[in-house]
């Protein structure tokens, strides 16, 4: 149960992500809220629930307003394609 009302709840509690396995990582895309989060591999917690590993997110909606940051992200992703 969430400690937030639906209006104030974080996107990861209210939105089901599109999940992409990525080697030792997991990418979760939350299209409605505009976030992409790269996590370490999922693990089983002490309560036997599957939990995501630590993650780092990118707010795509904010990045859309920063052309220089967006260009830099595109270059990074293009380099991954070449590897």
ZAFIGU-635763 format. One line per field, with one value per atom (N, C-alpha, C): x, y, z; residue in three letters. Coordinates in steps of 0.1 Angstrom, whole numbers. Example, Ala and Ser with C-alpha at 12.3 -4.5 7.8 and 13.67 -1.06 7.14 Angstrom:
// ZAFIGU-635763
u: 132 123 132 128 137 129
v: -57 -45 -33 -22 -11 0
w: 78 78 78 71 71 79
type: ala ala ala ser ser ser
END
This chain:
// ZAFIGU-635763
u: 8 0 9 5 13 10 20 18 13 12 8 -7 -13 -26 -22 -31 -28 -22 -27 -22 -8 -3 10 20 15 23 34 46 56 52 58 54 56 66 69 59 51 40 27 25 12 12 24 24 32 27 33 43 56 66 67 72 76 91 93 106 114 127 136 148 150 163 174 185 197 209 212 224 222 232 231 222 216 207 193 184 170 167 161 156 141 136 122 118 108 103 89 87 74 69 62 58 49 40 30 36 46 53 66 70 82 95 96 109 114 128 135 144 144 152 160 173 182 185 182 184 195 201 208 198 203 194 184 172 162 167 163 167 155 156 145 148 139 141 138 140 139 124 115 101 97 107 105 98 97 92 104 101 111 111 123 125 135 134 143 156 168 180 181 191 193 192 186 184 188 190 192 182 175 165 168 162 163 149 146 133 133 127 127 119 109 101 110 118 126 138 143 154 150 137 132 134 134 136 150 160 174 180 181 186 200 209 223 223 216 216 210 200 193 203 210 220 231 235 246 241 228 223 222 218 217 230 241 254 259 255 259 252 239 232 237 241 246 259 267 280 277 266 263 259 253 249 261 272 284 293 290 299 296
v: -12 0 12 22 34 44 51 62 75 75 87 85 97 97 94 90 88 100 112 124 127 124 127 115 104 92 93 87 87 78 81 75 60 55 41 33 40 33 34 43 44 39 37 34 21 12 0 2 -1 3 -8 -4 -13 -17 -30 -35 -42 -38 -43 -49 -62 -68 -62 -59 -53 -59 -72 -78 -79 -74 -74 -63 -55 -44 -46 -38 -38 -23 -21 -8 -7 3 4 18 17 30 32 44 48 59 55 64 75 72 83 94 91 101 106 100 105 101 90 86 73 72 60 58 45 42 30 31 19 14 1 -5 -16 -19 -31 -42 -55 -66 -67 -72 -74 -84 -83 -93 -96 -106 -110 -104 -97 -90 -100 -95 -103 -108 -101 -105 -114 -119 -128 -121 -108 -101 -97 -98 -94 -78 -73 -59 -54 -42 -37 -34 -35 -31 -15 -10 5 10 22 27 42 46 60 63 74 78 90 91 103 108 120 127 132 124 127 140 143 155 167 167 179 179 168 167 173 171 176 191 198 213 217 207 210 204 211 206 201 208 204 190 189 176 165 168 158 153 163 159 150 153 145 131 130 117 109 115 108 103 111 107 95 95 83 71 72 60 55 65 60 53 57 50 36 33 20 11 17 9 4 12 9 -2 -4 -13 -27
w: 0 0 0 -8 -10 2 6 16 9 -4 -11 -17 -19 -26 -41 -49 -63 -70 -66 -72 -69 -57 -53 -54 -58 -58 -69 -66 -76 -88 -100 -112 -111 -104 -104 -96 -88 -80 -87 -97 -103 -118 -124 -138 -140 -148 -151 -163 -160 -170 -181 -193 -203 -199 -198 -193 -204 -204 -214 -207 -207 -202 -210 -203 -209 -203 -206 -200 -185 -178 -163 -158 -166 -162 -167 -162 -167 -169 -181 -185 -183 -176 -175 -181 -190 -196 -191 -186 -181 -191 -201 -212 -208 -199 -195 -187 -179 -171 -178 -188 -196 -189 -182 -176 -181 -182 -185 -173 -168 -156 -159 -157 -159 -145 -143 -130 -131 -119 -118 -118 -119 -120 -109 -111 -101 -91 -78 -68 -59 -52 -42 -29 -23 -11 1 13 25 27 21 22 10 3 -9 -21 -21 -32 -42 -55 -65 -65 -63 -63 -73 -79 -88 -81 -88 -83 -83 -78 -78 -92 -93 -107 -108 -120 -124 -135 -133 -142 -151 -162 -171 -173 -170 -172 -187 -195 -210 -213 -205 -208 -205 -194 -191 -201 -205 -215 -228 -232 -244 -246 -234 -234 -235 -234 -234 -246 -257 -269 -268 -261 -260 -252 -241 -234 -242 -250 -259 -269 -276 -286 -280 -268 -261 -258 -254 -251 -264 -275 -288 -292 -290 -294 -285 -273 -264 -269 -272 -276 -290 -299 -312 -310 -300 -297 -293 -285 -281 -292 -303 -314 -322 -322 -329 -322 -309 -301 -306
type: unk unk unk unk unk unk unk unk unk unk unk unk unk unk unk unk unk unk unk unk unk unk unk unk unk unk unk unk unk unk unk unk unk unk unk unk unk unk unk unk unk unk unk unk unk unk unk unk unk unk unk unk unk unk unk unk unk unk unk unk unk unk unk unk unk unk unk unk unk unk unk unk unk unk unk unk unk unk unk unk unk unk unk unk unk unk unk unk unk unk unk unk unk unk unk unk unk unk unk unk unk unk unk unk unk unk unk unk unk unk unk unk unk unk unk unk unk unk unk unk unk unk unk unk unk unk unk unk unk unk unk unk unk unk unk unk unk unk unk unk unk unk unk unk unk unk unk unk unk unk unk unk unk unk unk unk unk unk unk unk unk unk unk unk unk unk unk unk unk unk unk unk unk unk unk unk unk unk unk unk unk unk unk unk unk unk unk unk unk unk unk unk unk unk unk unk unk unk unk unk unk unk unk unk unk unk unk unk unk unk unk unk unk unk unk unk unk unk unk unk unk unk unk unk unk unk unk unk unk unk unk unk unk unk unk unk unk unk unk unk unk unk unk unk unk unk unk unk unk
END
